[in-house]
Amino acid sequence: MTIGRAFFFIILILGCKSGADGVAISRAEQDAFEQTTGEPVVIADAEQEYEITIIDPGFYSWLKGFARAEGYYSQSFLQNRNAIYVVNWNQRVLLPGEYPSNLYEWPINYDPHIDYGYEVNYKLYNYFIYFQRKYDQRLGPFIPRL
């Protein structure tokens, strides 16, 4: 009976894990988040007549210092992730009582059937990663890792 209780206790301990995903944020990345000055990041295409301006001052320095280099991800990977993140983002915009309305103010008009090009998908994807890491949010089933 003692061995059975010890086994149960070990299983119980192994079964208990933190509910948080524990995304590790380095001090340097934290410093990038806290930037109070920085260039807005503009994502635009005159041909398709759209523009996204990211005014979060820490994003520019984070993009330059922490994001994977352009070309690291395929465009199809970026498009697939962005489609998931946009759906979740837009759902949160519609539910201001459940999610911080100061974080989810405006919906994102992103059509996964339109080819916005690599640069747009790259910057939008990285903004979603930055946003999730900075504000401790999850916009999908993926842990926002670098």
OpenMM code with the backbone's topology and positions (N, CA, C; nanometers):
from openmm import Vec3, app, unit

residues = "MET THR ILE GLY ARG ALA PHE PHE PHE ILE ILE LEU ILE LEU GLY CYS LYS SER GLY ALA ASP GLY VAL ALA ILE SER ARG ALA GLU GLN ASP ALA PHE GLU GLN THR THR GLY GLU PRO VAL VAL ILE ALA ASP ALA GLU GLN GLU TYR GLU ILE THR ILE ILE ASP PRO GLY PHE TYR SER TRP LEU LYS GLY PHE ALA ARG ALA GLU GLY TYR TYR SER GLN SER PHE LEU GLN ASN ARG ASN ALA ILE TYR VAL VAL ASN TRP ASN GLN ARG VAL LEU LEU PRO GLY GLU TYR PRO SER ASN LEU TYR GLU TRP PRO ILE ASN TYR ASP PRO HIS ILE ASP TYR GLY TYR GLU VAL ASN TYR LYS LEU TYR ASN TYR PHE ILE TYR PHE GLN ARG LYS TYR ASP GLN ARG LEU GLY PRO PHE ILE PRO ARG LEU".split()
positions = [
    Vec3(0.0821, -0.1180, 0.0000),
    Vec3(0.0000, 0.0000, 0.0000),
    Vec3(0.0874, 0.1256, 0.0000),
    Vec3(0.2002, 0.1244, 0.0663),
    Vec3(0.2883, 0.2401, 0.0714),
    Vec3(0.3445, 0.2707, -0.0668),
    Vec3(0.3831, 0.1678, -0.1415),
    Vec3(0.4351, 0.1886, -0.2768),
    Vec3(0.3273, 0.2497, -0.3649),
    Vec3(0.2038, 0.2038, -0.3501),
    Vec3(0.0926, 0.2594, -0.4275),
    Vec3(0.0713, 0.4058, -0.3983),
    Vec3(0.0784, 0.4435, -0.2721),
    Vec3(0.0617, 0.5846, -0.2358),
    Vec3(0.1778, 0.6692, -0.2888),
    Vec3(0.2980, 0.6157, -0.2806),
    Vec3(0.4146, 0.6886, -0.3320),
    Vec3(0.4009, 0.7086, -0.4831),
    Vec3(0.3558, 0.6074, -0.5542),
    Vec3(0.3381, 0.6167, -0.6985),
    Vec3(0.2318, 0.7227, -0.7313),
    Vec3(0.1202, 0.7195, -0.6578),
    Vec3(0.0141, 0.8173, -0.6770),
    Vec3(0.0656, 0.9581, -0.6519),
    Vec3(0.1446, 0.9763, -0.5481),
    Vec3(0.2006, 1.1061, -0.5137),
    Vec3(0.2925, 1.1565, -0.6245),
    Vec3(0.3729, 1.0693, -0.6809),
    Vec3(0.4633, 1.1069, -0.7896),
    Vec3(0.3826, 1.1460, -0.9131),
    Vec3(0.2791, 1.0680, -0.9451),
    Vec3(0.1938, 1.0999, -1.0587),
    Vec3(0.1241, 1.2336, -1.0360),
    Vec3(0.0782, 1.2574, -0.9148),
    Vec3(0.0118, 1.3816, -0.8818),
    Vec3(0.1063, 1.5003, -0.9016),
    Vec3(0.2287, 1.4876, -0.8569),
    Vec3(0.3269, 1.5951, -0.8723),
    Vec3(0.3581, 1.6169, -1.0200),
    Vec3(0.3758, 1.5097, -1.0964),
    Vec3(0.4058, 1.5231, -1.2379),
    Vec3(0.2878, 1.5814, -1.3152),
    Vec3(0.1678, 1.5563, -1.2681),
    Vec3(0.0502, 1.6076, -1.3346),
    Vec3(0.0261, 1.7547, -1.3106),
    Vec3(0.0884, 1.8113, -1.2102),
    Vec3(0.0695, 1.9531, -1.1784),
    Vec3(0.1752, 2.0341, -1.2510),
    Vec3(0.1279, 2.1168, -1.3418),
    Vec3(0.2214, 2.2074, -1.4064),
    Vec3(0.1583, 2.3439, -1.4144),
    Vec3(0.2376, 2.4405, -1.4339),
    Vec3(0.1882, 2.5778, -1.4379),
    Vec3(0.0887, 2.5946, -1.5509),
    Vec3(-0.0129, 2.6731, -1.5267),
    Vec3(-0.1111, 2.7017, -1.6295),
    Vec3(-0.0566, 2.7968, -1.7348),
    Vec3(0.0402, 2.8759, -1.7000),
    Vec3(0.0992, 2.9693, -1.7951),
    Vec3(0.1989, 2.8963, -1.8828),
    Vec3(0.2153, 2.9484, -2.0041),
    Vec3(0.3081, 2.8847, -2.0964),
    Vec3(0.4522, 2.9201, -2.0658),
    Vec3(0.4733, 3.0209, -1.9858),
    Vec3(0.6078, 3.0550, -1.9433),
    Vec3(0.6979, 3.0990, -2.0568),
    Vec3(0.6505, 3.1895, -2.1423),
    Vec3(0.7342, 3.2405, -2.2498),
    Vec3(0.8447, 3.3229, -2.1871),
    Vec3(0.9672, 3.2832, -2.2101),
    Vec3(1.0814, 3.3520, -2.1503),
    Vec3(1.1104, 3.4814, -2.2267),
    Vec3(1.1158, 3.5908, -2.1534),
    Vec3(1.1452, 3.7218, -2.2108),
    Vec3(1.2772, 3.7693, -2.1513),
    Vec3(1.3771, 3.7920, -2.2370),
    Vec3(1.5066, 3.8379, -2.1882),
    Vec3(1.4979, 3.9837, -2.1454),
    Vec3(1.5968, 4.0274, -2.0707),
    Vec3(1.6022, 4.1671, -2.0267),
    Vec3(1.6149, 4.2596, -2.1472),
    Vec3(1.6931, 4.2207, -2.2462),
    Vec3(1.7102, 4.3037, -2.3652),
    Vec3(1.5788, 4.3164, -2.4427),
    Vec3(1.5037, 4.2060, -2.4513),
    Vec3(1.3744, 4.2119, -2.5190),
    Vec3(1.2772, 4.2989, -2.4394),
    Vec3(1.2794, 4.2859, -2.3088),
    Vec3(1.1953, 4.3692, -2.2223),
    Vec3(1.2283, 4.5171, -2.2433),
    Vec3(1.3568, 4.5480, -2.2575),
    Vec3(1.3975, 4.6865, -2.2830),
    Vec3(1.3406, 4.7367, -2.4160),
    Vec3(1.3397, 4.6500, -2.5180),
    Vec3(1.2827, 4.6884, -2.6476),
    Vec3(1.1334, 4.7170, -2.6344),
    Vec3(1.0639, 4.6373, -2.5545),
    Vec3(0.9207, 4.6595, -2.5315),
    Vec3(0.8955, 4.7970, -2.4704),
    Vec3(0.9867, 4.8397, -2.3848),
    Vec3(0.9665, 4.9622, -2.3083),
    Vec3(1.0151, 5.0885, -2.3795),
    Vec3(1.0565, 5.0760, -2.5049),
    Vec3(1.0987, 5.1934, -2.5812),
    Vec3(0.9843, 5.2935, -2.5855),
    Vec3(1.0153, 5.4182, -2.5641),
    Vec3(0.9117, 5.5207, -2.5691),
    Vec3(0.9227, 5.6053, -2.6945),
    Vec3(1.0288, 5.5851, -2.7700),
    Vec3(1.0430, 5.6532, -2.8976),
    Vec3(1.0786, 5.5493, -3.0021),
    Vec3(1.0395, 5.5745, -3.1204),
    Vec3(1.0704, 5.4831, -3.2296),
    Vec3(0.9859, 5.5190, -3.3501),
    Vec3(1.0306, 5.4740, -3.4627),
    Vec3(0.9596, 5.5024, -3.5862),
    Vec3(0.8342, 5.4165, -3.5956),
    Vec3(0.7250, 5.4726, -3.6449),
    Vec3(0.6111, 5.3869, -3.6744),
    Vec3(0.6494, 5.2931, -3.7892),
    Vec3(0.5964, 5.1747, -3.7880),
    Vec3(0.6217, 5.0794, -3.8949),
    Vec3(0.5010, 5.0837, -3.9869),
    Vec3(0.5244, 5.1204, -4.1123),
    Vec3(0.4163, 5.1323, -4.2096),
    Vec3(0.4234, 5.0131, -4.3035),
    Vec3(0.3094, 4.9484, -4.3183),
    Vec3(0.2960, 4.8373, -4.4120),
    Vec3(0.1961, 4.8862, -4.5157),
    Vec3(0.2419, 4.9054, -4.6405),
    Vec3(0.1538, 4.9638, -4.7410),
    Vec3(0.1824, 4.9076, -4.8788),
    Vec3(0.0811, 4.9185, -4.9637),
    Vec3(0.0928, 4.8805, -5.1039),
    Vec3(-0.0011, 4.9711, -5.1815),
    Vec3(0.0546, 5.0619, -5.2600),
    Vec3(-0.0264, 5.1590, -5.3326),
    Vec3(-0.1153, 5.0904, -5.4365),
    Vec3(-0.0670, 4.9819, -5.4972),
    Vec3(-0.1464, 4.9115, -5.5981),
    Vec3(-0.2753, 4.8550, -5.5397),
    Vec3(-0.2658, 4.7945, -5.4229),
    Vec3(-0.3830, 4.7321, -5.3636),
    Vec3(-0.4569, 4.8278, -5.2700),
    Vec3(-0.4057, 4.9494, -5.2550),
    Vec3(-0.4688, 5.0551, -5.1771),
    Vec3(-0.4975, 5.0153, -5.0326),
    Vec3(-0.3972, 4.9715, -4.9638),
    Vec3(-0.4126, 4.9443, -4.8214),
    Vec3(-0.2895, 4.9951, -4.7501),
    Vec3(-0.3089, 5.0200, -4.6209),
    Vec3(-0.1984, 5.0651, -4.5374),
    Vec3(-0.2278, 5.0282, -4.3930),
    Vec3(-0.1274, 4.9767, -4.3266),
    Vec3(-0.1324, 4.9490, -4.1833),
    Vec3(-0.0169, 5.0267, -4.1227),
    Vec3(-0.0443, 5.1038, -4.0207),
    Vec3(0.0619, 5.1748, -3.9501),
    Vec3(0.0645, 5.1261, -3.8066),
    Vec3(0.1763, 5.0728, -3.7666),
    Vec3(0.1939, 5.0237, -3.6296),
    Vec3(0.2681, 5.1326, -3.5538),
    Vec3(0.1991, 5.1927, -3.4572),
    Vec3(0.2568, 5.3073, -3.3868),
    Vec3(0.3141, 5.2701, -3.2502),
    Vec3(0.3076, 5.1443, -3.2127),
    Vec3(0.3657, 5.1007, -3.0857),
    Vec3(0.5150, 5.1298, -3.0910),
    Vec3(0.5652, 5.2217, -3.0067),
    Vec3(0.7037, 5.2671, -3.0197),
    Vec3(0.8092, 5.1582, -3.0002),
    Vec3(0.7794, 5.0529, -2.9305),
    Vec3(0.8783, 4.9486, -2.9099),
    Vec3(0.8895, 4.8500, -3.0242),
    Vec3(0.7902, 4.8483, -3.1140),
    Vec3(0.7896, 4.7472, -3.2194),
    Vec3(0.9059, 4.7619, -3.3160),
    Vec3(0.9377, 4.8840, -3.3555),
    Vec3(1.0459, 4.9040, -3.4521),
    Vec3(1.1778, 4.8478, -3.4014),
    Vec3(1.2133, 4.8804, -3.2785),
    Vec3(1.3405, 4.8307, -3.2250),
    Vec3(1.3341, 4.6800, -3.2017),
    Vec3(1.2179, 4.6290, -3.1618),
    Vec3(1.2031, 4.4842, -3.1431),
    Vec3(1.2168, 4.4129, -3.2769),
    Vec3(1.1533, 4.4662, -3.3806),
    Vec3(1.1596, 4.4049, -3.5140),
    Vec3(1.3040, 4.3976, -3.5627),
    Vec3(1.3786, 4.5047, -3.5414),
    Vec3(1.5184, 4.5080, -3.5869),
    Vec3(1.6102, 4.4209, -3.5004),
    Vec3(1.5780, 4.4068, -3.3725),
    Vec3(1.6694, 4.3371, -3.2825),
    Vec3(1.6338, 4.1937, -3.2468),
    Vec3(1.5061, 4.1544, -3.2633),
    Vec3(1.4659, 4.0232, -3.2133),
    Vec3(1.3955, 3.9337, -3.3135),
    Vec3(1.3302, 3.9915, -3.4118),
    Vec3(1.2563, 3.9110, -3.5084),
    Vec3(1.3521, 3.8296, -3.5948),
    Vec3(1.3056, 3.7146, -3.6386),
    Vec3(1.3841, 3.6359, -3.7338),
    Vec3(1.4011, 3.7177, -3.8614),
    Vec3(1.5124, 3.6972, -3.9289),
    Vec3(1.5424, 3.7725, -4.0504),
    Vec3(1.4411, 3.7424, -4.1601),
    Vec3(1.4196, 3.8423, -4.2455),
    Vec3(1.3326, 3.8186, -4.3605),
    Vec3(1.3876, 3.7002, -4.4387),
    Vec3(1.2991, 3.6143, -4.4835),
    Vec3(1.3389, 3.4949, -4.5560),
    Vec3(1.3437, 3.3711, -4.4690),
    Vec3(1.3427, 3.3885, -4.3375),
    Vec3(1.3476, 3.2743, -4.2461),
    Vec3(1.2219, 3.1894, -4.2601),
    Vec3(1.1070, 3.2547, -4.2681),
    Vec3(0.9799, 3.1846, -4.2834),
    Vec3(0.9352, 3.1921, -4.4288),
    Vec3(0.8628, 3.0919, -4.4737),
    Vec3(0.8057, 3.0973, -4.6079),
    Vec3(0.6835, 3.1885, -4.6065),
    Vec3(0.6471, 3.2386, -4.7221),
    Vec3(0.5301, 3.3249, -4.7293),
    Vec3(0.4042, 3.2471, -4.6924),
    Vec3(0.3949, 3.1209, -4.7314),
    Vec3(0.2739, 3.0433, -4.6979),
    Vec3(0.2630, 3.0237, -4.5461),
    Vec3(0.3758, 3.0030, -4.4774),
    Vec3(0.3739, 2.9930, -4.3310),
    Vec3(0.3203, 3.1219, -4.2704),
    Vec3(0.3732, 3.2345, -4.3166),
    Vec3(0.3307, 3.3642, -4.2633),
    Vec3(0.1827, 3.3900, -4.2908),
    Vec3(0.1385, 3.3585, -4.4109),
    Vec3(-0.0023, 3.3789, -4.4452),
    Vec3(-0.0934, 3.2931, -4.3577),
    Vec3(-0.0568, 3.1677, -4.3373),
    Vec3(-0.1387, 3.0784, -4.2552),
    Vec3(-0.1466, 3.1270, -4.1106),
    Vec3(-0.0337, 3.1651, -4.0539),
    Vec3(-0.0337, 3.2152, -3.9153),
    Vec3(-0.1110, 3.3472, -3.9052),
    Vec3(-0.0894, 3.4363, -4.0007),
    Vec3(-0.1593, 3.5643, -3.9962),
    Vec3(-0.3102, 3.5457, -4.0043),
    Vec3(-0.3557, 3.4515, -4.0864),
    Vec3(-0.4996, 3.4266, -4.0978),
    Vec3(-0.5570, 3.3848, -3.9625),
    Vec3(-0.4870, 3.2996, -3.8905),
    Vec3(-0.5320, 3.2543, -3.7579),
    Vec3(-0.5290, 3.3697, -3.6585),
    Vec3(-0.4194, 3.4429, -3.6580),
    Vec3(-0.4060, 3.5536, -3.5630),
    Vec3(-0.5102, 3.6626, -3.5880),
    Vec3(-0.5384, 3.6938, -3.7142),
    Vec3(-0.6359, 3.7980, -3.7463),
    Vec3(-0.7756, 3.7574, -3.7001),
    Vec3(-0.8135, 3.6320, -3.7228),
    Vec3(-0.9459, 3.5862, -3.6782),
    Vec3(-0.9584, 3.6029, -3.5270),
    Vec3(-0.8578, 3.5588, -3.4531),
    Vec3(-0.8626, 3.5705, -3.3074),
    Vec3(-0.8599, 3.7161, -3.2625),
    Vec3(-0.7792, 3.7974, -3.3263),
    Vec3(-0.7736, 3.9407, -3.2950),
    Vec3(-0.9116, 4.0028, -3.3129),
    Vec3(-0.9720, 3.9803, -3.4288),
    Vec3(-1.1009, 4.0415, -3.4595),
    Vec3(-1.2117, 3.9930, -3.3662),
    Vec3(-1.2049, 3.8690, -3.3236),
    Vec3(-1.3019, 3.8201, -3.2254),
    Vec3(-1.2871, 3.8975, -3.0941),
    Vec3(-1.1652, 3.9266, -3.0562),
    Vec3(-1.1409, 3.9993, -2.9309),
    Vec3(-1.1856, 4.1454, -2.9408),
    Vec3(-1.1758, 4.2031, -3.0596),
    Vec3(-1.2260, 4.3389, -3.0797),
    Vec3(-1.3761, 4.3425, -3.0513),
    Vec3(-1.4457, 4.2368, -3.0895),
    Vec3(-1.5912, 4.2304, -3.0725),
    Vec3(-1.6336, 4.1945, -2.9301),
    Vec3(-1.5391, 4.1560, -2.8447),
    Vec3(-1.5695, 4.1158, -2.7075),
    Vec3(-1.4922, 4.2021, -2.6072),
    Vec3(-1.5192, 4.3333, -2.6031),
    Vec3(-1.4412, 4.4215, -2.5159),
    Vec3(-1.4593, 4.3924, -2.3672),
    Vec3(-1.5652, 4.3236, -2.3293),
    Vec3(-1.5839, 4.2891, -2.1885),
    Vec3(-1.4972, 4.1735, -2.1441),
    Vec3(-1.4541, 4.0918, -2.2399),
    Vec3(-1.3723, 3.9747, -2.2070),
    Vec3(-1.2230, 3.9985, -2.2250),
    Vec3(-1.1885, 4.0919, -2.3115),
    Vec3(-1.0477, 4.1188, -2.3413),
    Vec3(-1.0219, 4.2681, -2.3240),
    Vec3(-0.8984, 4.3051, -2.2926),
    Vec3(-0.8685, 4.4477, -2.2701),
    Vec3(-0.8978, 4.5315, -2.3948),
    Vec3(-0.9954, 4.6184, -2.3863),
    Vec3(-1.0346, 4.6984, -2.5026),
    Vec3(-0.9243, 4.7953, -2.5452),
    Vec3(-0.8341, 4.8289, -2.4545),
    Vec3(-0.7229, 4.9167, -2.4924),
    Vec3(-0.6196, 4.8432, -2.5789),
    Vec3(-0.6228, 4.7102, -2.5802),
    Vec3(-0.5317, 4.6331, -2.6648),
    Vec3(-0.5951, 4.5991, -2.7993),
    Vec3(-0.7248, 4.5758, -2.7992),
    Vec3(-0.7960, 4.5323, -2.9191),
    Vec3(-0.8969, 4.6398, -2.9595),
    Vec3(-0.8465, 4.7499, -3.0123),
    Vec3(-0.9332, 4.8637, -3.0438),
    Vec3(-0.9945, 4.8545, -3.1828),
    Vec3(-0.9176, 4.8114, -3.2798),
    Vec3(-0.9620, 4.8128, -3.4190),
    Vec3(-0.9499, 4.6747, -3.4817),
    Vec3(-1.0480, 4.6375, -3.5638),
    Vec3(-1.0357, 4.5108, -3.6365),
    Vec3(-0.9304, 4.5227, -3.7465),
    Vec3(-0.8798, 4.4109, -3.7883),
    Vec3(-0.7815, 4.4061, -3.8967),
    Vec3(-0.8505, 4.3447, -4.0171),
    Vec3(-0.8504, 4.4170, -4.1269),
    Vec3(-0.9123, 4.3689, -4.2497),
    Vec3(-0.8058, 4.2957, -4.3314),
    Vec3(-0.7972, 4.1665, -4.3108),
    Vec3(-0.6958, 4.0829, -4.3773),
    Vec3(-0.7687, 3.9684, -4.4450),
    Vec3(-0.7566, 3.9591, -4.5742),
    Vec3(-0.8206, 3.8527, -4.6505),
    Vec3(-0.7138, 3.7498, -4.6856),
    Vec3(-0.7228, 3.6275, -4.6320),
    Vec3(-0.6191, 3.5279, -4.6598),
    Vec3(-0.6137, 3.4843, -4.8059),
    Vec3(-0.7114, 3.5246, -4.8860),
    Vec3(-0.7121, 3.4889, -5.0286),
    Vec3(-0.6431, 3.5934, -5.1155),
    Vec3(-0.6013, 3.7025, -5.0541),
    Vec3(-0.5281, 3.8068, -5.1262),
    Vec3(-0.3795, 3.7893, -5.0991),
    Vec3(-0.3000, 3.7995, -5.2035),
    Vec3(-0.1545, 3.7909, -5.1887),
    Vec3(-0.1012, 3.9316, -5.1585),
    Vec3(-0.0743, 3.9564, -5.0321),
    Vec3(-0.0232, 4.0864, -4.9901),
    Vec3(0.1284, 4.0969, -5.0082),
    Vec3(0.1903, 3.9874, -5.0410),
    Vec3(0.3343, 3.9870, -5.0595),
    Vec3(0.4079, 3.9477, -4.9321),
    Vec3(0.5341, 3.9193, -4.9483),
    Vec3(0.6139, 3.8694, -4.8357),
    Vec3(0.6319, 3.9745, -4.7266),
    Vec3(0.6692, 4.0958, -4.7647),
    Vec3(0.7019, 4.1982, -4.6645),
    Vec3(0.5829, 4.2279, -4.5726),
    Vec3(0.4653, 4.2405, -4.6305),
    Vec3(0.3459, 4.2684, -4.5506),
    Vec3(0.3210, 4.1544, -4.4528),
    Vec3(0.3241, 4.0317, -4.5029),
    Vec3(0.2987, 3.9161, -4.4169),
    Vec3(0.4068, 3.9020, -4.3100),
    Vec3(0.5303, 3.9319, -4.3458),
    Vec3(0.6409, 3.9242, -4.2512),
    Vec3(0.6229, 4.0239, -4.1367),
    Vec3(0.5942, 4.1486, -4.1694),
    Vec3(0.5791, 4.2508, -4.0656),
    Vec3(0.4540, 4.2278, -3.9814),
    Vec3(0.3451, 4.1870, -4.0442),
    Vec3(0.2228, 4.1619, -3.9690),
    Vec3(0.2422, 4.0436, -3.8746),
    Vec3(0.3030, 3.9369, -3.9237),
    Vec3(0.3297, 3.8206, -3.8387),
    Vec3(0.4160, 3.8602, -3.7190),
    Vec3(0.5202, 3.9353, -3.7459),
    Vec3(0.6094, 3.9752, -3.6368),
    Vec3(0.5425, 4.0704, -3.5400),
    Vec3(0.4505, 4.1529, -3.5891),
    Vec3(0.3768, 4.2361, -3.4943),
    Vec3(0.2940, 4.1475, -3.4012),
    Vec3(0.2313, 4.0453, -3.4559),
    Vec3(0.1531, 3.9554, -3.3713),
    Vec3(0.2412, 3.8865, -3.2667),
    Vec3(0.3605, 3.8453, -3.3053),
    Vec3(0.4524, 3.7822, -3.2093),
    Vec3(0.4928, 3.8840, -3.1025),
    Vec3(0.5321, 4.0024, -3.1453),
    Vec3(0.5686, 4.1107, -3.0538),
    Vec3(0.4545, 4.1398, -2.9567),
    Vec3(0.3356, 4.1586, -3.0103),
    Vec3(0.2183, 4.1920, -2.9301),
    Vec3(0.1911, 4.0845, -2.8244),
    Vec3(0.1950, 3.9587, -2.8658),
    Vec3(0.1665, 3.8500, -2.7720),
    Vec3(0.2709, 3.8429, -2.6619),
    Vec3(0.3960, 3.8628, -2.6980),
    Vec3(0.5031, 3.8566, -2.5992),
    Vec3(0.4988, 3.9773, -2.5055),
    Vec3(0.4772, 4.0957, -2.5608),
    Vec3(0.4781, 4.2169, -2.4793),
    Vec3(0.3599, 4.2215, -2.3836),
    Vec3(0.2430, 4.1861, -2.4312),
    Vec3(0.1217, 4.2010, -2.3515),
    Vec3(0.0721, 4.0698, -2.2911),
    Vec3(0.1518, 3.9644, -2.3004),
    Vec3(0.1190, 3.8343, -2.2431),
    Vec3(-0.0192, 3.7868, -2.2892),
    Vec3(-0.0375, 3.7860, -2.4195),
    Vec3(-0.1622, 3.7425, -2.4814),
    Vec3(-0.1347, 3.6197, -2.5678),
    Vec3(-0.2395, 3.5445, -2.5966),
    Vec3(-0.2295, 3.4317, -2.6900),
    Vec3(-0.3361, 3.4494, -2.7970),
    Vec3(-0.2959, 3.4619, -2.9204),
    Vec3(-0.3880, 3.4817, -3.0323),
    Vec3(-0.4114, 3.3532, -3.1106),
    Vec3(-0.3650, 3.2435, -3.0599),
    Vec3(-0.3835, 3.1170, -3.1284),
    Vec3(-0.3252, 3.0045, -3.0475),
    Vec3(-0.3205, 2.8879, -3.1075),
    Vec3(-0.2711, 2.7716, -3.0334),
    Vec3(-0.1193, 2.7645, -3.0237),
    Vec3(-0.0499, 2.8582, -3.0842),
    Vec3(0.0957, 2.8548, -3.0911),
    Vec3(0.1568, 2.9429, -2.9838),
    Vec3(0.2600, 2.8946, -2.9195),
    Vec3(0.3320, 2.9758, -2.8219),
    Vec3(0.4164, 3.0769, -2.8999),
    Vec3(0.4056, 3.2045, -2.8686),
    Vec3(0.4768, 3.3073, -2.9454),
    Vec3(0.6262, 3.3099, -2.9139),
    Vec3(0.6984, 3.2230, -2.9777),
    Vec3(0.8436, 3.2118, -2.9545),
    Vec3(0.9201, 3.2849, -3.0639),
    Vec3(1.0426, 3.3147, -3.0343),
    Vec3(1.1313, 3.3767, -3.1336),
    Vec3(1.2025, 3.2695, -3.2116),
] * unit.nanometer
topology = app.Topology()
chain = topology.addChain("A")
for resn in residues:
    res = topology.addResidue(resn, chain)
    for name in ("N", "CA", "C"):
        topology.addAtom(name, app.Element.getBySymbol(name[0]), res)
